[in-house]
Amino acid sequence: MVECTPGYDAAMGSRAEDWFRQAERDVQHARRSLEAGTFEWAAFAAQQAAEKAVKAVFQALGGEARGHSVTHLLAALPPAARPGGELVELAKELDKHYVGPRYPDSFPAGAPMDFYTEAEARRAIDASEQILEHCRRHVLR
């Protein structure tokens, strides 16, 4: 579920750039995790980067969004900021990395580190970077 509410406080100003800067930092963390071989953390950080980038768009538009599904967040954007189907498909892949990389009980046996692969982490980072690029156009004008 995504909750979208007016969140702009004229006294405080928009926090869009703060959200977007953190999104960029999270994707950097994802790349470093990939290099370190911690593929589960690379995938999770990529998901977090995309989530924060979309929340930055809400901030830039004078709103605020709650929730963690990148797919649902993108769908809740106003039509002018909503991406096409290709990015939504990438978001669906990223959403699978919100819980799985962090909790051993996401799998019948073993730990997340036993299941995540380099290729999967690379795909997650690529998806995240594409979503950040879309969001960048709506945040940093």
N, C-alpha and C positions, 0 to 999 in steps of 0.2 A: 504494500500500500504506500502511496506517495501522498503526503499532505503538503499542499501548496498554500501558503498564506502570504498576505502582504507583509513584507519584512523590512521595508526601507524606513529608516529613522533619519529624517533630515538632519537632526543634530549630530548623529554619528556618521552619516554618509554610507555609501555602499561598501560592502566588504568583498565585492566581486574580485578585485585584484588579489586580495589576501587568499581567497579560496583557490584562485587560479595559480598563484605562485606555489601554494602547497601542492597542488595537483602536479605541477612540473617537477617539484622536488620528489614526489612519490614515484613518478616514472623514472627519475634518475636512480632512486633507490631500487626500483625493479631491475634496472640494467645492471647495477652493482651486484644484486643478488644472483642474477643470471651468471655473471662472470665468476661469482663465488661458488656456483653450483648448488645454491639453495633455491631450486626451481619452484618449490611450493610458495616460498616467500616472494619470489619474482612475480608469480601469477597473482598473489593477493595484493601486492603493492600496485600492480597494473590495474586491478579492479578499483582499488582505492583512488588512484589517480583519475580514472574516468569518472567515478562518482563525484569527486570534488570539482572536477572541471564542469560537469553539468550543473552542479549546485552554484558554481560561480556565474553561470548564465542566468539562473534564477535571480541571483543577487543583482546582476547588472540590469535586469529588467524590473527591479524594484520589488521582488518577491523573495520568498524563502521556500525551500523544499526540504522535507524530511523523508527519510527512507533510504534504503541501501541498494535497491535494484536500479542499475543503470538503465535497463530497458524501460522500466516504469517512469523513471525520471525523464528520459528523453521523450516518451509519449505524452507526458504532462506539459511539455514546453509549448508555448504559443506556436501556432502554425509557421510564423515567419522564422522561428529559431529551431524548429523541429527538423531533424535530418531525414534523409531518405532511408529506404529499406535496408541498404547495405550496412549502414552504421548500426541500425537496430539489430541486425543479425550478429554483428560483432559484439554489441552490448549483451546479447543473450549468452554468448560464450563467456564473457567476462563475469556475468552474474554467477556462473557456476564456480567461480573462484572466491566467493565471499566467505563461505563457511569451510569448504573442503580442505583448503591448505592449512587450516589452523587447528583442526580437531581430529584426533585419531579415530573417534567414533563416527567419523564421516565414511569410514570404510569398514567392511566386515572384519578385517584383521589388518594389522600393520599400522604404520604411521603415515601421514601424508607424504613425508619425504621418500617413502617407498614407492609412491605412485606417480608423482609429478616428473615429467620429462623435460629435457632441454627444449625440444621442439614445441611442447605445450607452453612453456614459459615464453619462448620467442613469439608465438602467436598472440599470447595475451598482451605482451608489450606492444606489438605492432597494432593490435586492436585499440589499445589504450591511446597510443600516439595519434591514431586517426581520429578518435573521438576528441582528443585535446585540440587537434587542429581545427575541427569543426567549431568547438566551443570558443577557441581563441578569437575567431572572427566576430563573435557576439559579445565578448568581454573586453577585449583590448581594441577599442575603436579609435 
